[in-house]
Amino acid sequence: MKITPDHNERIAKMTFASVYPHYLAKVEKKGRTKEELQQVIEWLTGYEENKLQNLIDEKVTFETFFQNARLNPNAHLITGTICGYRVEDIENPLTQQVRYLDRLVDELAKGRKIEKILRA
């Protein structure tokens, strides 16, 4: 599948607040907790719970969300497919970072151990 500039632009302008409830619903439906989701997001971005809530309240875009994040140095170890794309092959850095987050949420929802998700 080819990722177009239009696709990248749509992702950049999407708000984190609009997607977060879907992440939460997905993991809770599979028996995981909000705390585990927070742990995964914090591992990837460095955002602690209060900061994450502020970003949700401010309705920041994914572009702003990842511009201000401290991406985990092991994020490059996140591999696999999400939405039909191999995350390690995505060329646009922002789109790749959003897909990293999607991939981690999927792994959490699928019951993978936290240690494995956090690439420990």
Number of C-alpha atoms within 10 A of each C-alpha: 7 8 12 9 10 9 11 15 13 12 18 19 13 15 20 24 18 13 13 13 10 11 18 19 15 17 21 16 10 12 12 17 16 13 11 16 21 16 17 20 19 19 20 22 20 17 20 13 14 9 12 19 13 11 18 18 11 12 16 18 19 21 19 16 20 20 12 11 13 13 17 13 9 12 17 13 11 19 15 14 15 15 10 9 15 15 22 16 11 15 10 12 11 20 21 19 22 18 24 23 19 18 20 22 20 17 17 25 21 14 13 12 10 16 8 10 18 18 11 7
